[in-house]
């Protein structure tokens, strides 16, 4: 999922600023706070969502990262998301959902 960033006006009109992005979620997975937590009609405590960048590195929830290729106040952060189970547990079949917010930090 590409997250495209373009900043204009204000301090950005005077030159390039560094921007860092993060994925914020209050209720991370109970078994690993780096993963997004999930909910559903059945117990989802053993199911999370793992995020990785285009290089395959973990993108942990609630941490900030540089936007690769951020130049002239714009760039794209490419992420992949996949379900991940708590090791050694069974995950019940059924629907689940997760949501998070993309947040920006300017330097």
DSSP file (Angstrom, degrees, kcal/mol; ACC not computed):
  #  RESIDUE AA STRUCTURE BP1 BP2  ACC     N-H-->O    O-->H-N    N-H-->O    O-->H-N    TCO  KAPPA ALPHA  PHI   PSI    X-CA   Y-CA   Z-CA
    1    1 A X              0   0    0      0, 0.0    78,-1.7     0, 0.0     2,-0.4   0.000 360.0 360.0 360.0 112.4    0.0    0.0    0.0
    2    2 A X  E     -A   78   0A   0     76,-0.2     2,-0.7    74,-0.1    76,-0.2  -0.600 360.0-159.9 -78.2 131.3    1.7    3.2   -1.1
    3    3 A X  E     -A   77   0A   0     74,-2.4    74,-2.7    -2,-0.4     2,-0.4  -0.932  13.6-158.0-110.2 106.5    1.4    6.1    1.2
    4    4 A X  E     -A   76   0A   0     -2,-0.7     2,-0.4    72,-0.2    72,-0.2  -0.710   7.2-166.9 -92.2 134.3    2.2    9.3   -0.8
    5    5 A X  E     +A   75   0A   0     70,-3.2    70,-2.2    -2,-0.4     2,-0.4  -0.975  14.5 166.8-123.9 129.8    3.3   12.4    1.0
    6    6 A X  E     -A   74   0A   0     -2,-0.4     2,-0.4    68,-0.2    68,-0.2  -0.941  14.6-164.1-141.9 120.6    3.5   15.9   -0.4
    7    7 A X        +     0   0    0     66,-2.9     2,-0.3    -2,-0.4    -2,-0.0  -0.890  13.6 171.3-110.6 133.3    3.9   18.9    1.9
    8    8 A X        +     0   0    0     -2,-0.4     4,-0.1     5,-0.0     3,-0.1  -0.939  36.7  16.0-137.6 157.2    3.3   22.5    0.7
    9    9 A X  S >  S+     0   0    0     -2,-0.3     3,-1.7     1,-0.2     4,-0.4   0.018  91.4  45.6  76.6 177.4    3.0   25.9    2.2
   10   10 A X  G >  S-     0   0    0      1,-0.3     3,-1.3     2,-0.2     4,-0.4  -0.172 128.6  -6.7  51.8-135.2    4.2   27.2    5.6
   11   11 A X  G >  S+     0   0    0      1,-0.3     3,-0.9     2,-0.2    -1,-0.3   0.745 132.0  65.8 -62.6 -24.9    7.7   26.1    6.5
   12   12 A X  G X  S+     0   0    0     -3,-1.7     3,-1.0     1,-0.2    -1,-0.3   0.770  90.4  63.9 -70.7 -24.6    7.8   23.9    3.5
   13   13 A X  G <  S+     0   0    0     -3,-1.3    -1,-0.2    -4,-0.4    -2,-0.2   0.726  98.9  55.9 -69.5 -20.4    7.7   26.9    1.1
   14   14 A X  G <  S-     0   0    0     -3,-0.9     2,-0.3    -4,-0.4    -1,-0.2   0.442 124.8 -60.3 -92.8  -0.9   11.1   28.0    2.5
   15   15 A X  S <  S-     0   0    0     -3,-1.0    -1,-0.3    -4,-0.2     2,-0.2  -0.843  76.0 -36.3 144.9 178.1   12.9   24.8    1.7
   16   16 A X        -     0   0    0     -2,-0.3     2,-0.3    -3,-0.1    -3,-0.0  -0.487  48.5-170.2 -74.1 135.6   13.1   21.1    2.4
   17   17 A X        -     0   0    0     -2,-0.2     2,-0.4    -5,-0.0    56,-0.2  -0.890  27.7-110.7-116.4 153.8   12.2   19.8    5.8
   18   18 A X        -     0   0    0     -2,-0.3    89,-2.7    55,-0.0     2,-0.4  -0.693  34.4-167.5 -83.4 137.3   12.7   16.3    7.0
   19   19 A X  E     -C  106   0B   0     -2,-0.4    48,-1.0    87,-0.2     2,-0.4  -0.979   6.6-168.2-126.2 139.4    9.5   14.3    7.6
   20   20 A X  E     -CD 105  66B   0     85,-2.7    85,-2.9    -2,-0.4     2,-0.3  -0.964   9.1-153.2-124.4 144.6    9.1   11.0    9.4
   21   21 A X  E     -CD 104  65B   0     44,-2.7    44,-2.7    -2,-0.4     2,-0.3  -0.846  11.6-178.6-117.3 153.3    6.0    8.9    9.3
   22   22 A X  E     -CD 103  64B   0     81,-2.2    81,-2.6    -2,-0.3     2,-0.6  -0.961  28.3-124.7-143.0 162.0    4.6    6.3   11.8
   23   23 A X  E     -C  102   0B   0     40,-0.6    39,-3.5    37,-0.5     2,-0.4  -0.951  32.7-158.8-108.9 115.1    1.7    4.0   12.1
   24   24 A X  E     +C  101   0B   0     77,-3.4    77,-2.4    -2,-0.6     2,-0.3  -0.812  21.3 159.3-104.1 131.8   -0.2    4.8   15.3
   25   25 A X        -     0   0    0     -2,-0.4     3,-0.3    75,-0.2    75,-0.1  -0.954  29.0-155.1-149.0 130.4   -2.5    2.3   17.1
   26   26 A X  S    S+     0   0    0     -2,-0.3     2,-0.8     1,-0.2    -1,-0.1   0.860  91.1  48.4 -72.0 -36.2   -3.6    2.4   20.7
   27   27 A X  S    S+     0   0    0     10,-0.1    10,-0.7     0, 0.0    -1,-0.2  -0.699  75.8 179.8-111.7  79.9   -4.3   -1.3   21.0
   28   28 A X  E     -E   36   0C   0     -2,-0.8     8,-0.2    -3,-0.3     5,-0.2  -0.179  48.3 -64.6 -70.1 171.1   -1.4   -3.2   19.5
   29   29 A X  E >   -E   32   0C   0      6,-2.1     3,-0.9     3,-0.5     6,-0.2  -0.313  44.0-131.7 -59.1 136.9   -1.4   -7.0   19.4
   30   30 A X  T 3  S+     0   0    0     15,-0.3     3,-0.2     1,-0.2    -1,-0.1   0.747 105.0  46.8 -64.8 -24.1   -1.3   -8.5   22.9
   31   31 A X  T 3  S+     0   0    0     14,-0.3    -1,-0.2     1,-0.3     2,-0.2   0.565 127.3  16.4 -97.0 -10.4    1.5  -10.9   22.0
   32   32 A X  E X   -E   29   0C   0     -3,-0.9     3,-1.8     3,-0.1    -3,-0.5  -0.750  58.9-154.8-163.8 112.4    3.8   -8.3   20.3
   33   33 A X  E 3  S+     0   0C   0      1,-0.3    28,-0.2    -2,-0.2     4,-0.1   0.552  92.1  70.7 -71.0  -5.9    3.5   -4.5   20.5
   34   34 A X  E 3  S+     0   0C   0     26,-0.1    27,-1.5    -6,-0.1    17,-0.3   0.693  92.7  70.9 -77.0 -18.9    5.2   -4.1   17.2
   35   35 A X  E <  S-     0   0C   0     -3,-1.8    -6,-2.1    -6,-0.2     2,-0.2  -0.658  90.4-107.5-100.6 152.2    2.1   -5.5   15.4
   36   36 A X  E     -EF  28  49C   0     13,-2.5    13,-1.9    -2,-0.2    -8,-0.2  -0.544  37.2-121.4 -72.2 141.9   -1.3   -4.0   14.9
   37   37 A X  E     - F   0  48C   0    -10,-0.7    62,-0.3    -2,-0.2     2,-0.3  -0.467  24.8-148.2 -80.5 157.7   -4.0   -5.5   17.1
   38   38 A X        -     0   0    0      9,-0.7     2,-0.3     6,-0.4    60,-0.2  -0.859   8.9-163.6-124.8 159.4   -7.1   -7.1   15.6
   39   39 A X  B     +I   97   0D   0     58,-2.2    58,-2.2    -2,-0.3     2,-0.3  -0.894  19.1 143.3-134.1 166.3  -10.8   -7.4   16.6
   40   40 A X        -     0   0    0     -2,-0.3     4,-0.2    56,-0.2    56,-0.1  -0.975  63.0 -73.5 178.5-177.4  -13.6   -9.6   15.5
   41   41 A X  S    S+     0   0    0     54,-0.4     2,-0.2    -2,-0.3    55,-0.1   0.758 116.3  42.9 -69.9 -25.3  -16.7  -11.5   16.5
   42   42 A X  S    S-     0   0    0     53,-0.4    -2,-0.1     1,-0.1     2,-0.1  -0.697 114.8 -63.3-114.1 171.0  -14.5  -14.2   18.0
   43   43 A X        +     0   0    0     -2,-0.2    49,-0.4     1,-0.1     3,-0.2  -0.321  48.7 174.0 -57.1 122.3  -11.3  -14.0   20.2
   44   44 A X    >   +     0   0    0     -6,-0.2     3,-1.7    -4,-0.2    -6,-0.4   0.098  42.1 114.7-116.5  19.4   -8.6  -12.3   18.1
   45   45 A X  T 3  S+     0   0    0      1,-0.3   -14,-0.3    -8,-0.1   -15,-0.3   0.700  78.7  50.6 -66.9 -18.4   -6.0  -11.9   20.9
   46   46 A X  T 3  S+     0   0    0     -3,-0.2    40,-2.3    44,-0.1     2,-0.4   0.204  99.9  78.8-102.0  14.5   -3.6  -14.4   19.0
   47   47 A X  E <   + G   0  85C   0     -3,-1.7    -9,-0.7    38,-0.2     2,-0.2  -0.986  52.3 161.0-127.5 131.4   -3.9  -12.5   15.7
   48   48 A X  E     -FG  37  84C   0     36,-2.9    36,-2.5    -2,-0.4     2,-0.5  -0.775  36.4-113.8-133.0 179.5   -2.1   -9.4   14.6
   49   49 A X  E     -FG  36  83C   0    -13,-1.9   -13,-2.5    -2,-0.2     2,-0.4  -0.988  24.6-154.0-120.2 123.5   -1.1   -7.5   11.5
   50   50 A X  E     - G   0  82C   0     32,-2.9    32,-1.9    -2,-0.5     2,-0.4  -0.827   7.6-157.1 -97.7 134.9    2.6   -7.2   10.6
   51   51 A X  E     - G   0  81C   0      8,-0.4     8,-2.8    -2,-0.4     2,-0.3  -0.906  11.9-179.4-111.0 139.0    3.7   -4.2    8.5
   52   52 A X  E     -HG  58  80C   0     28,-2.1    28,-2.4    -2,-0.4     6,-0.2  -0.971  21.7-126.1-134.5 151.7    6.9   -4.2    6.4
   53   53 A X  E >   - G   0  79C   0      4,-2.5     3,-2.2    -2,-0.3    26,-0.2  -0.266  45.2 -86.2 -85.6-179.2    8.5   -1.6    4.2
   54   54 A X  T 3  S+     0   0    0     24,-0.8    25,-0.1     1,-0.3    -1,-0.1   0.703 129.2  55.8 -64.9 -18.8    9.5   -2.2    0.6
   55   55 A X  T 3  S-     0   0    0      2,-0.1    -1,-0.3     0, 0.0     0, 0.0   0.432 120.3-107.5 -89.9   0.0   12.9   -3.6    1.7
   56   56 A X  S <  S+     0   0    0     -3,-2.2     2,-0.2     1,-0.3    -2,-0.1   0.515  72.6 141.0  88.0   5.8   11.2   -6.2    3.9
   57   57 A X        -     0   0    0      1,-0.1    -4,-2.5    -5,-0.0    -1,-0.3  -0.585  59.3 -99.7 -83.5 145.0   12.1   -4.6    7.2
   58   58 A X  B     -H   52   0C   0     -2,-0.2     2,-0.6    -6,-0.2    -6,-0.3  -0.346  25.1-154.2 -60.2 136.0    9.5   -4.5   10.0
   59   59 A X        -     0   0    0     -8,-2.8    -8,-0.4   -25,-0.1     2,-0.1  -0.930  20.9-150.9-110.9 101.8    7.6   -1.3   10.5
   60   60 A X    >   -     0   0    0     -2,-0.6     3,-1.0     1,-0.1   -37,-0.5  -0.450  19.1-104.5 -77.7 144.6    6.7   -1.4   14.2
   61   61 A X  T 3  S+     0   0    0    -27,-1.5   -37,-0.2     1,-0.2    -1,-0.1  -0.358 100.5  18.1 -63.3 144.7    3.5    0.3   15.4
   62   62 A X  T 3  S+     0   0    0    -39,-3.5     2,-0.3     1,-0.2    -1,-0.2   0.746 100.3 106.9  65.8  28.9    4.0    3.6   17.2
   63   63 A X    <   -     0   0    0     -3,-1.0   -40,-0.6   -40,-0.3     2,-0.3  -0.952  65.1-122.6-130.0 154.2    7.5    4.4   16.0
   64   64 A X  E     -D   22   0B   0     -2,-0.3     2,-0.3   -42,-0.2   -42,-0.2  -0.748  25.4-173.1-101.6 146.6    8.6    6.9   13.4
   65   65 A X  E     -D   21   0B   0    -44,-2.7   -44,-2.7    -2,-0.3     2,-0.1  -0.972  29.2-106.3-135.9 146.9   10.5    6.2   10.2
   66   66 A X  E     -D   20   0B   0     -2,-0.3     2,-0.7   -46,-0.2   -46,-0.2  -0.435  37.4-117.0 -65.7 146.7   12.2    8.3    7.5
   67   67 A X    >   -     0   0    0    -48,-1.0     3,-1.8    -2,-0.1   -48,-0.1  -0.801  32.9-123.0 -86.6 114.8   10.3    8.3    4.2
   68   68 A X  T 3  S+     0   0    0     -2,-0.7     8,-0.6     1,-0.3     3,-0.1  -0.318  92.3   9.5 -59.8 136.1   12.6    6.7    1.6
   69   69 A X  T 3  S+     0   0    0      1,-0.2     2,-0.6     6,-0.1    -1,-0.3   0.654  81.6 166.3  71.9  14.5   13.3    9.0   -1.3
   70   70 A X    <   +     0   0    0     -3,-1.8     2,-0.3     5,-0.1     5,-0.2  -0.531  14.4 154.5 -67.4 114.1   11.7   12.0    0.4
   71   71 A X  B >   +B   74   0A   0      3,-2.8     3,-1.2    -2,-0.6   -53,-0.0  -0.996  54.9  10.4-146.0 142.3   12.9   14.8   -1.8
   72   72 A X  T 3  S-     0   0    0     -2,-0.3    -1,-0.1     1,-0.2   -65,-0.1   0.882 131.2 -59.2  53.0  40.3   11.5   18.3   -2.6
   73   73 A X  T 3  S+     0   0    0    -56,-0.2   -66,-2.9     1,-0.2     2,-0.3   0.740 120.8  87.3  63.1  27.3    9.0   17.8    0.2
   74   74 A X  E <   +AB   6  71A   0     -3,-1.2    -3,-2.8   -68,-0.2     2,-0.3  -0.995  40.3 135.6-150.9 156.1    7.4   14.7   -1.3
   75   75 A X  E     -A    5   0A   0    -70,-2.2   -70,-3.2    -2,-0.3     2,-0.4  -0.968  40.4-108.1-179.7 175.9    7.9   11.0   -1.4
   76   76 A X  E     -A    4   0A   0     -8,-0.6     2,-0.7    -2,-0.3   -72,-0.2  -0.990  13.7-157.1-129.2 131.6    6.2    7.6   -1.1
   77   77 A X  E     -A    3   0A   0    -74,-2.7   -74,-2.4    -2,-0.4     2,-0.6  -0.934  16.1-157.5-106.6 110.8    6.3    5.1    1.8
   78   78 A X  E     +A    2   0A   0     -2,-0.7   -24,-0.8   -76,-0.2     2,-0.3  -0.809  17.6 174.4 -96.3 121.9    5.5    1.6    0.4
   79   79 A X  E     -G   53   0C   0    -78,-1.7     2,-0.4    -2,-0.6   -26,-0.2  -0.885  20.3-153.6-123.2 153.6    4.2   -0.8    3.0
   80   80 A X  E     -G   52   0C   0    -28,-2.4   -28,-2.1    -2,-0.3     2,-0.4  -0.949  11.1-158.6-120.3 150.0    2.8   -4.3    3.0
   81   81 A X  E     +G   51   0C   0     -2,-0.4     2,-0.3   -30,-0.2   -30,-0.2  -0.984  15.3 167.5-128.9 138.9    0.5   -5.7    5.6
   82   82 A X  E     -G   50   0C   0    -32,-1.9   -32,-2.9    -2,-0.4     2,-0.1  -0.996  37.5-104.5-148.8 146.7   -0.2   -9.4    6.4
   83   83 A X  E     -G   49   0C   0     -2,-0.3     2,-0.4   -34,-0.2   -34,-0.2  -0.434  36.6-170.9 -68.3 147.3   -1.9  -11.3    9.2
   84   84 A X  E     -G   48   0C   0    -36,-2.5   -36,-2.9    -2,-0.1     2,-0.3  -0.993  10.4-143.5-143.1 134.5    0.4  -13.0   11.8
   85   85 A X  E     -G   47   0C   0     -2,-0.4     2,-0.3   -38,-0.2   -38,-0.2  -0.651  30.8 -99.2 -96.5 152.2   -0.5  -15.4   14.5
   86   86 A X    >   -     0   0    0    -40,-2.3     3,-1.6    -2,-0.3    -1,-0.1  -0.552  57.0 -98.0 -63.7 127.2    1.0  -15.7   18.0
   87   87 A X  T 3  S+     0   0    0     -2,-0.3    -1,-0.1     1,-0.3     3,-0.1  -0.193 105.2  15.1 -54.4 135.1    3.6  -18.5   17.7
   88   88 A X  T 3  S+     0   0    0      1,-0.3     2,-0.3    -3,-0.1    -1,-0.3   0.593 105.8 105.4  78.8  12.3    2.3  -21.9   18.9
   89   89 A X    <   -     0   0    0     -3,-1.6     2,-0.4   -43,-0.1    -1,-0.3  -0.807  65.4-124.7-120.5 163.4   -1.4  -20.8   19.0
   90   90 A X        -     0   0    0     -2,-0.3     2,-0.5    -3,-0.1   -44,-0.1  -0.872  17.9-147.1-104.5 140.7   -4.4  -21.5   16.8
   91   91 A X        -     0   0    0     -2,-0.4   -47,-0.1   -46,-0.1     2,-0.1  -0.933  19.8-124.9-108.9 126.8   -6.4  -18.7   15.3
   92   92 A X        -     0   0    0     -2,-0.5   -50,-0.1   -49,-0.4     2,-0.0  -0.374  30.1-105.8 -68.0 146.0  -10.2  -19.3   14.9
   93   93 A X  S    S+     0   0    0     -2,-0.1     2,-0.2     0, 0.0    -1,-0.1  -0.303  71.0  79.9 -64.9 154.9  -11.6  -18.9   11.4
   94   94 A X  S    S-     0   0    0    -53,-0.0     2,-0.0     2,-0.0     0, 0.0  -0.656  77.6 -43.9 134.8 173.8  -13.7  -15.8   10.7
   95   95 A X        +     0   0    0     -2,-0.2   -53,-0.4     2,-0.0   -54,-0.4  -0.314  49.7 175.8 -70.8 153.1  -13.6  -12.1    9.9
   96   96 A X        -     0   0    0    -56,-0.1     2,-0.3   -55,-0.1   -56,-0.2  -0.969   9.7-160.4-149.1 162.3  -11.3   -9.7   11.6
   97   97 A X  B     -I   39   0D   0    -58,-2.2   -58,-2.2    -2,-0.3     2,-0.3  -0.977   7.1-177.7-143.6 158.9  -10.4   -6.1   11.3
   98   98 A X        -     0   0    0     -2,-0.3     2,-0.3   -60,-0.2   -60,-0.1  -0.980   5.0-175.4-150.1 147.7   -7.7   -3.7   12.2
   99   99 A X        +     0   0    0     -2,-0.3     2,-0.3   -62,-0.3   -62,-0.2  -0.989   5.9 168.5-144.6 154.8   -7.2    0.0   11.8
  100  100 A X        -     0   0    0     -2,-0.3     2,-0.4   -75,-0.1   -75,-0.2  -0.938  28.0-116.7-155.0 171.4   -4.5    2.5   12.5
  101  101 A X  E     -C   24   0B   0    -77,-2.4   -77,-3.4    -2,-0.3     2,-0.5  -0.958  17.4-132.6-121.4 134.6   -3.6    6.1   11.7
  102  102 A X  E     -C   23   0B   0     -2,-0.4     2,-0.3   -79,-0.2   -79,-0.2  -0.762  31.4-171.3 -82.8 125.6   -0.6    7.4    9.7
  103  103 A X  E     -C   22   0B   0    -81,-2.6   -81,-2.2    -2,-0.5     2,-0.4  -0.893   9.9-144.4-120.1 151.1    1.0   10.2   11.7
  104  104 A X  E     -C   21   0B   0     -2,-0.3     2,-0.4   -83,-0.2   -83,-0.2  -0.885   6.1-162.7-117.9 145.9    3.8   12.6   10.6
  105  105 A X  E     -C   20   0B   0    -85,-2.9   -85,-2.7    -2,-0.4     2,-0.4  -0.997  12.9-153.9-125.5 125.6    6.7   14.2   12.5
  106  106 A X  E      C   19   0B   0     -2,-0.4   -87,-0.2   -87,-0.2    -2,-0.0  -0.827 360.0 360.0-104.8 138.8    8.4   17.2   11.1
  107  107 A X              0   0    0    -89,-2.7   -88,-0.2    -2,-0.4    -1,-0.1   0.339 360.0 360.0-127.6 360.0   12.1   18.1   11.8
